[in-house]
């Protein structure tokens, strides 16, 4: 299998120039990691993620798809009750490059009504410059990532774990997915990842 797309575990610097006001990493020298999960809440899987986080008193930020919030309101409420942060991942997970701006911004607004804050991550990491500018004008706080697991790709579990173990640094925003496509790699990687960095006395905080 060709894995060229897996070379970008950490984003290239030119992307940060394209979206200079987006957040890719938290500036800190403290042993703090910002775990994030995209696409949920998903029945069966998101609850498992919450159970794993609880073992280490780890907090995370869940970038939720609005349609999945409506399908799984009890899980959504559990995320909040257990001290995690919910955030906006649009209503139906569109590709920004292929979506008209008005339609895209409507999806963001619809999901914002559910999560009730300004944190946002674009699905697939796709965001036109015009969409980026419009979101900033509307007070949206755009969050990308510093380390991506590629848990959704057809890679073996050890490669997925290695992606995040080798590249995580203080202040890293680490991206996993609580969706069924990522489930196999996530169930292997997340417990070992949490154990590794907890042993190194890292804390897992939400994005504010």
C-alpha positions in Angstrom: 0.0 0.0 0.0 1.3 3.5 -0.8 1.4 5.7 2.3 2.5 9.0 0.8 -0.5 10.7 2.5 0.7 9.4 5.8 3.9 11.5 5.7 2.0 14.6 7.0 1.6 13.5 10.6 2.4 17.1 11.5 1.1 19.9 9.2 3.5 21.6 6.8 4.4 25.2 7.8 2.9 26.7 4.6 -0.6 25.6 5.8 -0.1 27.8 8.9 0.7 30.7 6.6 -2.6 30.1 4.7 -4.6 30.1 7.9 -2.5 32.3 10.2 -5.3 32.9 12.8 -6.2 29.3 13.1 -4.9 27.3 16.1 -2.6 24.3 15.4 -0.8 23.9 18.7 -1.0 25.4 22.2 2.1 27.4 23.1 3.3 25.9 26.4 6.3 24.2 27.8 4.2 22.4 30.4 3.5 18.7 30.0 0.0 19.2 28.6 -1.6 17.4 25.7 -4.9 18.5 24.0 -6.6 15.3 22.8 -9.4 15.8 20.2 -11.9 13.4 18.7 -13.7 14.2 15.4 -17.1 13.0 14.0 -19.0 11.7 17.0 -20.9 11.1 19.1 -21.2 7.5 17.9 -23.1 4.8 19.8 -20.8 2.2 21.4 -17.6 3.9 20.4 -17.8 7.3 22.0 -18.9 5.8 25.3 -15.8 3.5 25.1 -13.6 6.6 24.5 -15.1 8.3 27.6 -14.5 5.2 29.7 -10.8 5.1 28.6 -10.3 8.8 29.3 -11.9 8.4 32.8 -9.2 5.9 33.8 -6.6 8.6 33.6 -8.7 11.6 34.5 -8.0 12.8 31.0 -10.1 15.6 29.5 -10.6 16.0 25.7 -12.3 18.1 23.1 -14.9 16.4 21.0 -15.6 18.0 17.6 -19.1 16.8 17.0 -21.2 16.4 13.9 -24.6 18.0 14.5 -26.5 15.1 12.9 -24.8 12.7 15.3 -25.6 14.9 18.2 -29.3 14.7 17.3 -29.0 10.9 16.9 -27.2 10.4 20.2 -28.2 13.1 22.6 -27.6 11.0 25.7 -24.0 10.4 24.7 -23.6 14.1 23.9 -24.8 15.1 27.3 -22.4 12.5 28.9 -19.5 14.1 27.2 -20.4 17.5 28.8 -21.2 16.1 32.2 -17.8 14.3 32.5 -16.0 17.6 32.0 -15.0 17.4 28.4 -15.5 20.1 25.8 -17.9 19.8 22.8 -17.1 21.7 19.7 -18.4 22.3 16.1 -17.6 19.9 13.2 -20.5 21.1 11.0 -24.0 19.6 10.7 -23.4 16.9 8.1 -19.6 16.8 7.6 -19.3 18.4 4.1 -16.0 18.9 2.2 -15.3 22.6 2.3 -13.6 22.7 -1.1 -16.7 21.3 -2.8 -19.3 23.2 -0.8 -20.8 26.7 -1.6 -19.9 29.2 1.1 -23.4 30.0 2.1 -24.2 26.3 2.5 -21.1 25.7 4.4 -21.6 28.6 6.8 -25.2 27.5 7.3 -23.9 24.0 8.5 -21.5 25.7 10.9 -24.3 27.9 12.3 -26.6 24.9 12.7 -24.1 22.9 14.7 -23.1 25.9 16.7 -26.7 26.1 18.0 -26.1 22.6 19.4 -22.6 22.9 20.9 -23.1 26.5 22.1 -19.6 27.8 21.6 -17.3 29.1 18.9 -14.7 26.3 18.6 -14.7 24.8 15.1 -12.8 22.3 13.1 -13.4 21.9 9.4 -14.2 18.3 8.2 -11.3 16.8 6.3 -9.3 19.9 7.2 -10.8 21.5 4.1 -11.4 25.2 4.2 -11.5 27.7 1.4 -9.8 31.0 2.1 -13.2 32.7 1.7 -14.8 30.3 4.2 -11.9 30.9 6.6 -12.3 34.7 6.4 -16.1 34.5 6.8 -15.8 32.3 9.9 -13.3 34.6 11.5 -15.6 37.6 10.9 -18.3 35.6 12.7 -16.1 35.1 15.7 -15.4 31.5 15.1 -12.2 30.0 16.6 -10.7 27.6 14.1 -8.9 24.6 15.5 -6.7 22.4 13.3 -4.1 20.0 14.8 -0.4 19.5 15.5 -0.5 15.6 15.3 -2.8 13.3 13.4 -3.2 9.6 14.1 -4.5 8.6 10.7 -6.7 6.1 12.7 -9.2 6.1 9.8 -6.7 5.0 7.2 -5.9 1.4 6.2 -2.8 1.1 8.3 -2.0 -1.4 11.1 -2.7 -0.5 14.7 1.0 -0.2 15.6 1.6 2.3 12.8 -1.3 4.4 14.1 0.0 4.3 17.6 3.5 5.2 16.4 2.2 8.2 14.6 1.0 9.8 17.8 3.7 8.6 20.2 6.6 9.9 18.1 5.2 13.3 17.3 3.4 14.4 20.4 5.1 17.3 22.3 4.0 19.7 25.1 1.0 21.7 23.8 0.3 19.3 20.9 -3.3 19.1 19.6 -3.7 15.5 18.8 -6.4 14.2 16.4 -8.2 10.9 16.8 -11.7 10.0 15.4 -14.6 8.4 17.2 -16.1 7.0 14.1 -16.6 3.4 12.9 -14.0 3.7 10.2 -11.3 4.5 12.8 -12.6 2.0 15.4 -10.1 -0.8 15.0 -7.0 1.5 15.2 -8.6 3.7 17.9 -9.3 0.9 20.2 -5.7 -0.3 20.0 -4.0 3.1 20.1 -5.9 5.2 22.6 -5.4 3.1 25.7 -1.6 2.7 25.0 -1.3 6.3 24.2 -3.0 7.4 27.4 -0.9 5.0 29.5 2.3 6.1 27.9 1.9 9.8 28.4 0.2 9.5 31.8 3.3 7.5 32.9 5.4 10.5 31.7 3.2 12.7 33.9 1.4 14.6 31.1 -2.0 16.1 31.7 -4.8 16.0 29.1 -6.7 19.2 29.0 -9.6 20.6 26.9 -9.2 23.4 24.4 -10.6 26.6 25.7 
